[in-house]
Amino acid sequence: MARDINATGRWLKRRLKGASGEPQDRAQLKTLLRESGERGLIDADAVTMLEGVLEVSDLQVRDIMVPRAQMIFVRRSDPATRILPVVVESGHSRVPVMDEDKDDIIGILLAKDLLRMTTAGTRERFDIREYMRPAVFVPESKRLNVLLKEFRRNRNHMAIVVDEYGGVAGLCTIEDVIEQIVGQIDDEFDVEDEHNIRRDAERQFTVRGVTRIDEFNEYFGARLSEEEGVETVAGLIMKQLGRLPRRGESLSLEGFEFRVMRADRRRIDTLRVLAPRDVLPVEEPAGDGAGGA
């Protein structure tokens, strides 16, 4: 392995020197990295990550942040009985706490800190000030490479993004930044590339947003409408709502309950689907692949 790395380094050094003795621009460097990948000197995934590292310094927080309209949050005045369901259903490890004004974020709640609220006695004595962590604020224009350094140095995983007038524009997490380098980080809601639909329990399924409506209908024996200009399940959900839904939002169609499990500011990635009992797929035993929820 060391010999391969050294050989790659020597080859890149020779190529980078060129006629002028140094690389001319970043585009040339990217071209050389791709050539090294084609020659088998660098793993394809490594090439992708190296390109991601170069691109991160060109991106600003506004380019990847979760916009304000899609933020999940709780209010300082909310009781424990409201906060717990919001945090659990969102699936997020951190949730901003807002005052009455959406531009006034006063702290961050960590889901793990709320485990103490599982007992009734603790909920009755609930004081949100005991649970909140300080919020970190960054401008929209901050470079991602700088933000990543700050995340690592300060051990913060979430920053609230503010615009030039001091209003809340969105939020950004360390995972959002890292994904710009290594690509999408999969979690339990991801479905294998070769399958768009996965059975999790008897009536519960995980469905990719890009699943075509005709594929969904064939799998479930369903009759979801294939409307003009809409080909995917995600497209149908967005057309029904008239907007891009937030993570955790639900919608019922033709007896199916759809809950958005993963989404960003551009698309719906993954949905959790609860199917009616009378349209369960017949080609699979009811218990296959059951993994709970």
LINWOQUI-V208480 format. One record per residue. SS is DSSP state (helix for helix, strand for strand, loop for the rest). PHI is phi as a letter, one per 20 degrees, with the letter a starting at -180 (NA if undefined). NEAR is the number of other C-alpha atoms within 12 Angstrom. Layout:
ss:SS phi:PHI near:NEAR
ss:SS phi:PHI near:NEAR
This chain:
ss:loop phi:NA near:10
ss:helix phi:f near:9
ss:helix phi:f near:10
ss:helix phi:f near:16
ss:helix phi:f near:17
ss:helix phi:f near:14
ss:helix phi:f near:18
ss:helix phi:f near:25
ss:helix phi:f near:19
ss:helix phi:f near:16
ss:helix phi:f near:21
ss:helix phi:f near:28
ss:helix phi:f near:19
ss:helix phi:f near:17
ss:helix phi:f near:24
ss:helix phi:f near:26
ss:helix phi:f near:17
ss:loop phi:l near:16
ss:loop phi:f near:10
ss:loop phi:e near:11
ss:loop phi:n near:11
ss:loop phi:b near:16
ss:loop phi:f near:20
ss:loop phi:f near:17
ss:loop phi:a near:13
ss:helix phi:f near:19
ss:helix phi:f near:15
ss:helix phi:f near:19
ss:helix phi:f near:25
ss:helix phi:f near:26
ss:helix phi:f near:22
ss:helix phi:f near:31
ss:helix phi:f near:34
ss:helix phi:f near:25
ss:helix phi:f near:21
ss:helix phi:f near:30
ss:helix phi:f near:23
ss:helix phi:f near:16
ss:loop phi:f near:18
ss:loop phi:n near:18
ss:loop phi:e near:27
ss:loop phi:c near:27
ss:loop phi:g near:21
ss:helix phi:g near:19
ss:helix phi:f near:19
ss:helix phi:f near:22
ss:helix phi:f near:28
ss:helix phi:f near:25
ss:helix phi:f near:25
ss:helix phi:f near:28
ss:helix phi:f near:28
ss:helix phi:f near:26
ss:helix phi:f near:25
ss:helix phi:f near:23
ss:helix phi:f near:26
ss:helix phi:g near:30
ss:loop phi:f near:25
ss:loop phi:e near:21
ss:loop phi:e near:25
ss:strand phi:d near:26
ss:helix phi:g near:38
ss:helix phi:f near:32
ss:helix phi:f near:29
ss:helix phi:c near:31
ss:loop phi:f near:40
ss:strand phi:f near:33
ss:strand phi:f near:27
ss:helix phi:g near:26
ss:helix phi:f near:20
ss:helix phi:d near:27
ss:loop phi:f near:35
ss:loop phi:e near:34
ss:strand phi:b near:42
ss:strand phi:c near:35
ss:strand phi:d near:30
ss:loop phi:g near:30
ss:loop phi:e near:19
ss:loop phi:f near:22
ss:loop phi:f near:20
ss:helix phi:g near:29
ss:helix phi:f near:22
ss:helix phi:e near:19
ss:helix phi:f near:33
ss:helix phi:g near:31
ss:helix phi:f near:22
ss:helix phi:f near:30
ss:helix phi:f near:32
ss:helix phi:f near:26
ss:helix phi:f near:26
ss:helix phi:f near:28
ss:loop phi:m near:28
ss:loop phi:e near:29
ss:loop phi:e near:25
ss:strand phi:c near:37
ss:strand phi:c near:42
ss:strand phi:f near:44
ss:strand phi:d near:35
ss:strand phi:d near:27
ss:loop phi:e near:19
ss:loop phi:f near:15
ss:loop phi:e near:15
ss:loop phi:f near:25
ss:loop phi:e near:24
ss:loop phi:d near:23
ss:strand phi:e near:36
ss:strand phi:d near:30
ss:strand phi:r near:29
ss:strand phi:c near:39
ss:strand phi:d near:36
ss:strand phi:e near:32
ss:helix phi:g near:27
ss:helix phi:f near:20
ss:helix phi:f near:21
ss:helix phi:e near:30
ss:helix phi:g near:20
ss:helix phi:f near:21
ss:helix phi:e near:27
ss:helix phi:f near:20
ss:loop phi:e near:15
ss:helix phi:f near:13
ss:helix phi:f near:11
ss:helix phi:f near:18
ss:helix phi:f near:21
ss:helix phi:f near:15
ss:loop phi:e near:16
ss:loop phi:f near:26
ss:loop phi:c near:19
ss:helix phi:g near:32
ss:helix phi:f near:19
ss:helix phi:f near:19
ss:loop phi:d near:27
ss:loop phi:f near:27
ss:strand phi:d near:24
ss:loop phi:f near:24
ss:loop phi:e near:28
ss:loop phi:d near:27
ss:strand phi:d near:35
ss:strand phi:c near:33
ss:strand phi:f near:29
ss:loop phi:g near:31
ss:loop phi:e near:24
ss:loop phi:f near:30
ss:strand phi:f near:25
ss:helix phi:f near:38
ss:helix phi:f near:27
ss:helix phi:f near:22
ss:helix phi:f near:39
ss:helix phi:f near:34
ss:helix phi:f near:20
ss:helix phi:f near:23
ss:helix phi:g near:25
ss:helix phi:f near:18
ss:helix phi:f near:12
ss:helix phi:e near:16
ss:loop phi:m near:15
ss:loop phi:e near:25
ss:loop phi:d near:33
ss:strand phi:b near:38
ss:strand phi:c near:42
ss:strand phi:e near:45
ss:strand phi:e near:37
ss:strand phi:d near:31
ss:loop phi:e near:23
ss:loop phi:f near:14
ss:loop phi:e near:11
ss:loop phi:n near:18
ss:loop phi:e near:21
ss:strand phi:f near:34
ss:strand phi:d near:33
ss:strand phi:r near:35
ss:strand phi:b near:43
ss:strand phi:b near:46
ss:strand phi:d near:36
ss:helix phi:f near:33
ss:helix phi:f near:31
ss:helix phi:g near:32
ss:helix phi:f near:40
ss:helix phi:f near:27
ss:helix phi:f near:23
ss:helix phi:f near:32
ss:helix phi:e near:28
ss:helix phi:e near:24
ss:loop phi:n near:21
ss:loop phi:g near:19
ss:loop phi:e near:17
ss:loop phi:f near:16
ss:loop phi:c near:15
ss:loop phi:f near:19
ss:loop phi:e near:31
ss:loop phi:f near:28
ss:loop phi:d near:27
ss:loop phi:g near:17
ss:loop phi:g near:13
ss:loop phi:e near:10
ss:loop phi:c near:20
ss:loop phi:e near:28
ss:strand phi:c near:34
ss:strand phi:c near:35
ss:strand phi:e near:35
ss:loop phi:d near:28
ss:loop phi:b near:23
ss:loop phi:g near:28
ss:loop phi:d near:32
ss:strand phi:d near:33
ss:strand phi:c near:41
ss:strand phi:d near:39
ss:strand phi:c near:41
ss:strand phi:f near:38
ss:loop phi:f near:39
ss:loop phi:f near:28
ss:loop phi:g near:32
ss:strand phi:f near:26
ss:helix phi:f near:32
ss:helix phi:f near:22
ss:helix phi:f near:24
ss:helix phi:f near:36
ss:helix phi:f near:25
ss:helix phi:f near:19
ss:helix phi:f near:27
ss:helix phi:e near:33
ss:loop phi:m near:22
ss:loop phi:e near:24
ss:loop phi:c near:19
ss:loop phi:f near:28
ss:loop phi:f near:23
ss:loop phi:e near:22
ss:loop phi:f near:18
ss:loop phi:f near:11
ss:loop phi:n near:12
ss:loop phi:c near:21
ss:loop phi:d near:24
ss:strand phi:d near:31
ss:helix phi:f near:40
ss:helix phi:f near:38
ss:helix phi:f near:31
ss:helix phi:f near:34
ss:helix phi:f near:39
ss:helix phi:f near:27
ss:helix phi:f near:21
ss:helix phi:f near:21
ss:helix phi:e near:18
ss:loop phi:m near:11
ss:loop phi:a near:19
ss:loop phi:e near:28
ss:loop phi:f near:35
ss:loop phi:e near:35
ss:loop phi:g near:35
ss:loop phi:n near:28
ss:loop phi:f near:30
ss:strand phi:c near:25
ss:strand phi:b near:27
ss:strand phi:d near:21
ss:strand phi:b near:22
ss:loop phi:l near:20
ss:loop phi:n near:20
ss:strand phi:e near:31
ss:strand phi:d near:23
ss:strand phi:d near:37
ss:strand phi:c near:37
ss:strand phi:f near:36
ss:strand phi:d near:36
ss:strand phi:b near:38
ss:strand phi:b near:32
ss:loop phi:c near:28
ss:loop phi:f near:26
ss:loop phi:d near:21
ss:loop phi:b near:28
ss:strand phi:e near:34
ss:strand phi:e near:35
ss:strand phi:c near:39
ss:strand phi:c near:40
ss:strand phi:d near:42
ss:strand phi:d near:37
ss:strand phi:d near:32
ss:loop phi:e near:32
ss:loop phi:f near:22
ss:helix phi:f near:17
ss:helix phi:e near:16
ss:helix phi:c near:24
ss:loop phi:f near:29
ss:loop phi:g near:27
ss:loop phi:e near:16
ss:loop phi:e near:14
ss:loop phi:c near:18
ss:loop phi:f near:15
ss:loop phi:g near:19
ss:loop phi:e near:19
ss:loop phi:f near:19
ss:loop phi:m near:19
ss:loop phi:f near:18
ss:loop phi:c near:17
ss:loop phi:m near:15
ss:loop phi:c near:21
